[in-house]
Amino acid sequence: MAKKLKTYFNWSSGKDASLALYHLQKQGKYQVDRLLTSINTSYDRVSMHGLCRELLERQIRALGLPLTTIELPERPSMEVYRHEMERVVKELKSQGYTHSGFGDIFLEDLRTYREAQLRTFNITCCFPLWKRDTTALIKEFLDLGFKAIVVCIKADLLDVSFVGREIDEGFIDDLPPNVDPCGENGEFHTFCFDGPIFGHPIEFVVGEKVYREYLAPRTERAGESPGTMGFWFCDLLPIDE
């Protein structure tokens, strides 16, 4: 019997990561025995998703896998991000990891970046959802019994009523035509709280909605201001265990 490939998975806490992890585990050739998550240390929350660390830790316990975190400041420079990522990946490599899983679907530049960064460490990237139709993916997610709630949206693409909604057929039907059904372009982010990869559901209550603005990525046009991007976040509060 062939030896399984020692793999860590880049865990965002959301639906695409959950479905990708499910497929890696089903394939049988990967030994996925560690998760990796970036944390915003200023707020003690998952980067981009805004999920509090306590709910992340409860989610991890339900998955039954150990977690390694990359602790980052609120707005890390590329230099700081690269330094921390390389430090953690070197440690994982020393532990025998040869493969790294991702939930990316169709963003070519992001895949190229990930592969280039990890090639330096002789780590192979795995993309189990790659190039699959996103409408089919979100329907498969629901058919398998996964459950997720929207925790962050881009304010210029979705109105505030979408944040805090559970992903279901009604949510998919209500999305505007310019929003990907899986939010692959960053239109929305989710927290997955139940499904076939979890030992039990993660209990929580929905808290307040908060609007925040961040500097947009700089363009290559000389002298052009980067501007700002607005996001709505929905806080989720853990229920006392």
N, C-alpha and C positions, 0 to 999 in steps of 0.2 A: 504493500500500500504506500502511495507517494506521500512524502512528508508535507504537511500543510505549510503554507507561506506565512511567516510571522508578520502580522499586519496591525498597525494602529489606525484608528479611524478619526478623521477630523470632524468633531461633533459640534454642531451649531445649536442644538436643542430643538430644531424645527422639523418640519415634515419631510423635506427632501433628504436630510441626513438620516432620518428614521427609515425611510423607504430604501435608501441606498444601503444602509447597514443590514436591513432585512435581506436584501438580495445577495450581499456578500456572504452572509451567514448561510444562506440556502445553497450557494454554489459549492460549498464543501471543500474547496481547495485553499481557502484562506483561514488562518487562525487569528481571528480578530479578538484580541484580548486586552486592548487598551484604547481609551478615547482621549482625544486632545481638543481642548477648548480654550479660546482666548477670552480673558476677563479684563474688563475696564475697572481698574483698581480704584479710580476716583469715586465710582458709584457702587462698586462691588457687584457688578452685573455682567452678563454675557455680552461681549462686544456686538454692536449693531442690533441685536435682538432686545437688549434691555431687560432680560430675565434676571431676577435676583439670584444670588449665589445659592441661597438655601433651597429654592425650588430646583435649581440645577442639580444640587447634590441629592435631593430626593429622587429626581428623575434618574440619576446615575445609579442609585441604589436599586431602583426598580428594574434597570437594565442588567444589573449584576456584573458590571465591568468596572475595573479601576479607571480613574481619571487623572490625567496630567493637565495642568493649566499653564497657559502663557500669560503672565501677569503684566499688563500694559497700562501706561498712563492714559488719561482721557483722550488726548490727541497725539499719539506717538508719531514722530517723524519716521520716514522710511528707514533711516539708519537705525533708530531704536528698535523698530519692528523687526528688521532683518537680524539684528544682533540677538534679540531674545529668541526669535524663531530658530536661528542656527544653534544657539546654545541648547535648546530643548531637543532639537532633532539629533544633535551629536550624542546626547545622552541616550535617546531612544535607539540610535544606531549601535551604541555600545552594548545595549541590552539584547541585540540580535534581531532587531526589526529590519526587514528588507522591503516591505511594501507599505503603502499609505493609501487609505480609501477616502474618497470625496463624493459629495452629493451633487456635483455640478452636472448640468444637462446640456447646454449648448454654447456657452461663452468661450469661444476659441482662444481669445487672448488670456483669459484667466487660466485655462488648462495649460497653455504654453508656458505661462509664468510658473505655475506649480511644478510642472515637469522639469523646467530648467533649474529651479531652486533645489529640488530634491535629487536631481541627477548628480549634483556635486557630492552627495553623500551615498551615491549608489543605491538610492531607494526608488523603487518603481511605483508610479501612481496608478490607482485603480479607479475607474469611473463607471460603476455599474448602471447608471441611468443615462449614459451619454447618448445623445442624438435621438432619444425616444420622444415621441409626441407628448407635449406637456398636458394636453387635455386628457389623453389616455392615462398618463401617469397619475394625475390627481383623482381620476375615477378609480384607478386601481388602488390607490391609497385608501380611499373610502371603502371599497369593496372588501379589502383585507381586514377591515375593522379598526384601522387607525383613527385617532381623534386628535384634532389640533385646534388651537385658537389663535387668532391674529393678534400679535403683540406690538407690531410696528407697521406703519404705512408711510409712503411718500405723499405728502400733503398736496402736491401739485397734480397727482394722478388719481387719488382716491379721497373721498370726503371722510370726515371723522367717524361717520356711522359704521365704517368697515372695521375699524380697530376695536377689538374686544368681541368680534363675532367668531363663532365656531365655524370651521370649514365644513360645509355640506353642499348639497346640490343647489340650494338656494343661493348660497354665497357665490358659487361658480357662475350661476346664471346672471347674477347681478353685476359681475365685473364688466367694466367698460371694454370695448373692443381693443383699445390700445394697451391693455394690461394683460400680461401673460398669465394663464391659469395657475401656474406654479410660482408666479412672482419671480421668475428667473433673472429678470433685469433689475431686481432690487425694489420692485413696487411694494411688496409687503413681506413681512417675516412672521414666523409662527412659533408656538410652543406646542410640541407633541406630548400629550399627557396619557395616552393609552394606545394599545395595539398589540400585535402578536409578538413583538420583541420585548415587551415589558412583563415583569412578573405580576404586576398589579397596577391599577390606575394611580396617577398622582393627583391628590386632592388639593384644590385651591379655591379661592374666591376672587372675583374680578374687582380690582380697585379703581383708582382714579385714572383719567386720561390726561396726558401731559403733552404739550406742544414744545418742540425744541428745534432750533436752527443751527446748522453747521456750515462751515466753509465748503463750497463745492470744489471738486477737483480742479486744479489749474489747467488751463488750456495752453497750447503752444504759441498762441498769438502774443506777440510782444506788447507789454504794457496793459494787457487786459486784466481787469479785476476778476478774481475767481467767483465773486458773488456768494450767495448762500442757498442752502437747500433746507426745506422744512419737513419735519417728520412728526407724526402723532404716535405716542407710545401709550400702551395700556398696561398699567401695573397689575401683576398677579400676586396675590398674597397667599402664602402657605397656610393651610389649616393645621392647628395644633395636633400633633400626633399623640 
